[in-house]
Amino acid sequence: MDCFPQLASGATGQFPIRKRRSTRTVVNEAADGRQIKWPDTGDAVLEWELPFEGITDDERDRIEHFFAGMEGSLKSFTFLDPTDNLLEWSEDLGATIWEKDPQLSLTSGVADPLGSTRATRIANPTAAEGWLKQTINAPGTYVYAFSVYARAASEGEMRLSRVSGSSVQEISCQLGAQWKRYLLTGGFATAEDAVRFELQIGAYVNAEVFGLQVEAQPGASTYRPTLSRSGVYAAAKFQNDVLEITHTGPGQHSARVLIRARR
């Protein structure tokens, strides 16, 4: 998979990142001068300006080689938006994108840690663990932060897992009555082009969860809800055929990368 590279830190960008969404309005002008306008929702374009400062020789080479491999703006690649959530339907755990163990029951409209009612209660009435999982098409070698807010009226266990090919990473979360944000972070040495993120609900546990989020970076940032679209763009392109890189000191460089993708 051709995917825009991460830095040595595991980040795909440095702030401030500029992100712009452009849309088109179709205008039909009649012979008498009247106009009918409507939005062309299928033609929206997102553009990112990614500034990089203090990158090393290796990080510069990584970006340059990737840019050359894409032949500038010619070829498409996968871009993991550093300002977005990589999961779809982050608050609708009954959506088809989520694979759910049939033994689990879901109740939406539960009070969440932000003061609204967007959390979901996941009830496991059996003596075996139950699972809820979603797969994203992204490199298994990248560093990801998988985070979720969770609590349980009675103490219980929940596990967060990340799976790519035969590689598995997980943490055990001991749930209490108060909301807490749990985080699983890391990367694999695997060539797989898919990564699966899972919640494992312990036996007889009724857990309340909110704000499931995956980001292509080591740490969790502010939760961003998603619907049918996430921050994974499978057909992104560089906006131009010239890569702006400046040598700023021994082993230090700055760069400005422009990327665009249709929404």
ABEGO torsion letter per residue (X at the ends): XBBBBBBAAGBABBOBBBBBBBBBBBBBBBAAGBBBBBBBAAABBBBBBBBBBGBBAAAAAAAAAAAAAAGEAABBBBBBBAABBABBGAABAABAABBBBAABBBBBGBBBAAGBBABBBBBBABABBBBBBBBBBBBAABBBBBBBBBBBABBBBBBBBBBBEABBBBBBBBBBABBBBBBBBEBBBBABABBBBBBBBBBGBBBBBBGBBBBBBABBBBBBBBBABBABBAABBBABABBBBBBAEBGBBBBBBBBBBBX
